[in-house]
Amino acid sequence: MKTLIENGRLVLPDEIRTDGWVLLTDGKISALGQGRRPGDYDRRVDAGGAYITPGFLDMHLHGAAGFDFMDATEEAFRKIAETHMRHGTTSLLPTTMSSSMEELLELIACYKRVKKGWSGGPELLGLHLEGPFLSSAQAGAQDPRYLYLPLPENYLPVLEAGGSDIRRVSAAAELEGALGLGDALRSRGILAAIAHSDAEYEQVLAAIPHGFTHLTHFYSGMSSLHRVGAYRHLGVVESAYLQDELTVEIIADGKHLPPELLRLILKGIGIDRISLITDAMRGTGLPEGSRVKLGSQANGQMTVIEDGVAFMPDHSCFAGSVCTADRCIRVMVQQAGVSLPQAVRMMTGNPARLLGLERRKGMLAEGMDADLCLLDEKLQVQGVFVAGVQTV
């Protein structure tokens, strides 16, 4: 099956090309260009001048439409994926919350069952385990009842159960056993990220050689400059500005990080080391005022949706976002002042590279997966293609 998408504006890593077209053949981009179109195709789609971008890759999201991946049901996976696909997400990493080991293993088993029969939605790239090896001092909305030390007896059963389906793990680098966990992740090809961490700068430096090269939801749930007596100590945040080998991800919902801070991050760290994530939870797509659980329905914590973000009921901290990938793009362009190609790169090419998928995802190029998104002038989604099939 050959599908020609024509009359669009191709969003490439460093430029936008007008009067563009893309030919999709058997799930891959087989050709693209400007002007004269190929004549050999089965279906033609008029983009109507829309921007044509690579499909968005969200490597950190928990839920949507009243469902959380921790519900550990096929219905939850389907509803979450469908919701985010309508907003341009064509690949994703289902993300866990800190939970009992029994719940975590149940979710891993559910993922394996669901993936076997998965079709017609965003590609499931593997699991992101956010916890349970996190710091109680930086727990945020993570339930402190379910925090564990990253000791072999705690993490090895999880890694063995997940196998190659675990693509990234977020943990606090300063905890007892964390460096050994990092070594175990690196040996398995799993991305190790620092999250919900109260580490000092020196502890971050010590963790880097053990595979901890990424920072989860930058600024949220991590230590920063503080005083101990009269002396100032750097934290996890400052390490990103000083260590070029570290990459970061940001919740670009316009709430977790104000526009001025977004611009500081861009200036100090640079486009190539930043990925956009939604960190979306089950309240995504629900009306303002909704009260929903963060995590599983059985053991999750109650949150409230207000002002376009999720709060803990006492408003002491955010409890995840209700963001979608296209909203991330709009925030970065309209509030942070980046170009559309730069924003798209942070939502596609950069996370693809972190996950080792840059040869098939993250940009418009011949031979890449035929995952595309069409955006109008206001950067609203007008169409989505997954593996060459139009799904929205």
Secondary structure, DSSP 8 states (H G I E B T S, - for coil): -EEEEEEEEEE-SS-EEEEEEEEEETTEEEEEEESS--S--SEEEE-TT-EEEE-EEEEEE-EETTEEGGG--HHHHHHHHHHHHTTTEEEEEEB--S--HHHHHHHHHHHHHHHHT--SS-EE--EEEE-SS--GGG-TTS-GGG-----HHHHHHHHHHHGGGEEEEEE-TTSTTHHHHHHHHHHTT-EEEE-SB--BHHHHHHHGGGTEEEESSTTTTB--SEEETTEEE-BHHHHHHH-TT-EEEEE-SSSSS-HHHHHHHHHHH-GGGEEEE--B-TTTTS-TT-EEEES-TTT-EEEEEETTEEE-TTSSSB--B---HHHHHHHHHHTS---HHHHHHHHTHHHHHHTT-TTTSSS--TTSB--EEEE-TT--EEEEEETTEE--
